[in-house]
Amino acid sequence: MELKSTLRLHNWMFGTIITLNIGILLTLISIIYSVLGK
């Protein structure tokens, strides 16, 4: 029971990190795109 809740917490943290990384990546791509576009 304890292991399952810990595993769920790790999955949640992993998902949050991936979502944050995708957001940062998209922001960087849009910044580079706007800089190259000018």
C-alpha positions in Angstrom: 0.0 0.0 0.0 2.8 2.4 1.0 4.8 1.5 -2.1 1.9 2.2 -4.4 1.3 5.7 -3.1 5.0 6.4 -3.4 5.0 5.2 -7.0 2.0 7.4 -7.8 3.8 10.4 -6.3 6.8 9.7 -8.5 4.6 9.3 -11.6 3.0 12.7 -10.8 6.4 14.4 -10.3 7.7 12.8 -13.6 4.6 14.0 -15.4 5.0 17.6 -14.0 8.7 17.7 -15.0 7.9 16.5 -18.5 5.1 19.1 -18.9 7.4 21.9 -17.6 10.2 20.8 -20.0 7.8 20.8 -23.0 6.6 24.3 -22.0 10.2 25.6 -21.7 11.1 24.0 -25.0 8.1 25.6 -26.8 9.0 29.0 -25.3 12.6 28.7 -26.5 11.5 27.6 -30.0 9.1 30.6 -30.3 11.8 33.0 -29.1 14.4 31.6 -31.6 11.7 31.7 -34.3 10.9 35.4 -33.7 14.6 36.3 -33.5 15.4 34.5 -36.8 12.3 35.9 -38.4 13.4 39.5 -38.0 
